[in-house]
Amino acid sequence: MGEDEMEGYEPLSDGEIVALDDMIKCGESLARLEENKDFKLVFGEQYVKAFAITNTMNISQFDESTRTRIMEKMVARSVFVQYCSQIIFDANQAKDNIAYNDEQLRKIN
């Protein structure tokens, strides 16, 4: 990195580091949860997979009102899955930001 680039680098503030650390902790907590057999059973197998498989296979047998309710529930489950994915993504991004910050500070000092 050139000297001009290092001069323009603004290190993360303490508050930013705390916020990034919180994201990392949240991601690590979710990773532990995802390995928990009870979490896998309740949320992975029953809440997401079993519901989707059962209702997708039977959707042609339902009336329009029931189909609409099932689709709303599928969307809710999809939001949950995306939320979990976002937590992991944010945690990884936070790790990268802290690593980059540390690298830049080493170069400056």
C-alpha positions as CSV (number, residue, x, y, z in Angstrom):
1,M,0.0,0.0,0.0
2,G,1.3,3.4,-0.9
3,E,2.0,6.1,1.6
4,D,-0.9,8.2,0.3
5,E,-3.3,5.3,0.8
6,M,-2.1,4.8,4.4
7,E,-2.4,8.5,5.2
8,G,-6.1,8.3,4.1
9,Y,-6.9,5.3,6.2
10,E,-9.1,6.0,9.1
11,P,-8.9,3.3,11.8
12,L,-12.1,1.9,13.2
13,S,-13.3,3.6,16.3
14,D,-13.7,1.8,19.6
15,G,-17.5,1.9,19.1
16,E,-17.2,0.4,15.6
17,I,-14.9,-2.4,17.0
18,V,-17.5,-3.2,19.7
19,A,-20.3,-3.3,17.1
20,L,-18.2,-5.7,14.9
21,D,-17.3,-7.8,17.9
22,D,-21.0,-8.1,18.7
23,M,-21.7,-9.3,15.2
24,I,-19.0,-11.9,15.4
25,K,-20.3,-13.1,18.8
26,C,-23.8,-13.4,17.3
27,G,-22.5,-15.4,14.3
28,E,-20.5,-17.7,16.6
29,S,-23.6,-18.2,18.8
30,L,-25.7,-19.1,15.8
31,A,-23.0,-21.5,14.5
32,R,-23.2,-23.2,17.9
33,L,-27.0,-23.3,17.8
34,E,-26.9,-24.8,14.3
35,E,-24.8,-27.7,15.7
36,N,-27.2,-28.3,18.6
37,K,-29.3,-31.4,18.0
38,D,-32.5,-29.9,19.5
39,F,-32.1,-26.8,17.3
40,K,-31.5,-29.0,14.3
41,L,-34.6,-31.0,15.0
42,V,-37.0,-28.2,15.9
43,F,-35.9,-25.5,13.4
44,G,-34.0,-27.4,10.7
45,E,-36.1,-30.5,10.4
46,Q,-39.5,-29.6,11.6
47,Y,-40.0,-25.8,11.2
48,V,-38.3,-25.6,7.8
49,K,-37.8,-28.9,6.0
50,A,-40.8,-31.0,7.1
51,F,-43.2,-28.1,6.6
52,A,-41.9,-27.3,3.2
53,I,-41.8,-30.9,2.0
54,T,-45.2,-31.9,3.4
55,N,-47.1,-28.8,2.2
56,T,-45.4,-28.7,-1.2
57,M,-46.4,-32.3,-1.9
58,N,-50.0,-31.7,-0.8
59,I,-50.6,-28.1,-2.0
60,S,-52.8,-29.2,-4.9
61,Q,-55.3,-30.7,-2.4
62,F,-55.9,-27.4,-0.6
63,D,-58.4,-24.8,-1.3
64,E,-57.2,-21.3,-2.4
65,S,-57.5,-19.8,1.1
66,T,-55.4,-22.7,2.7
67,R,-52.8,-22.3,-0.1
68,T,-52.5,-18.7,0.6
69,R,-51.9,-19.3,4.4
70,I,-49.4,-22.0,3.5
71,M,-47.5,-19.7,1.2
72,E,-47.4,-17.0,3.9
73,K,-46.0,-19.6,6.3
74,M,-43.4,-20.6,3.7
75,V,-42.4,-17.0,3.3
76,A,-42.0,-16.7,7.0
77,R,-39.7,-19.7,7.1
78,S,-37.7,-18.4,4.2
79,V,-37.3,-15.1,6.1
80,F,-36.0,-17.0,9.1
81,V,-33.5,-19.0,7.0
82,Q,-32.3,-15.7,5.3
83,Y,-32.0,-14.0,8.6
84,C,-29.7,-16.8,9.9
85,S,-27.7,-16.6,6.7
86,Q,-27.4,-12.9,7.1
87,I,-26.1,-13.2,10.7
88,I,-23.3,-15.6,9.5
89,F,-22.5,-13.3,6.5
90,D,-22.3,-10.2,8.8
91,A,-20.1,-12.0,11.3
92,N,-17.7,-13.0,8.5
93,Q,-17.7,-9.5,7.1
94,A,-17.0,-8.1,10.6
95,K,-14.0,-10.5,11.0
96,D,-12.7,-9.3,7.7
97,N,-13.1,-5.6,8.7
98,I,-11.3,-6.1,12.0
99,A,-8.5,-8.1,10.3
100,Y,-8.1,-5.3,7.7
101,N,-8.1,-2.7,10.4
102,D,-5.4,-4.5,12.3
103,E,-3.3,-4.9,9.2
104,Q,-3.6,-1.2,8.4
105,L,-2.7,-0.2,11.9
106,R,0.4,-2.5,11.8
107,K,1.5,-0.8,8.6
108,I,1.0,2.7,10.0
109,N,2.8,1.9,13.3
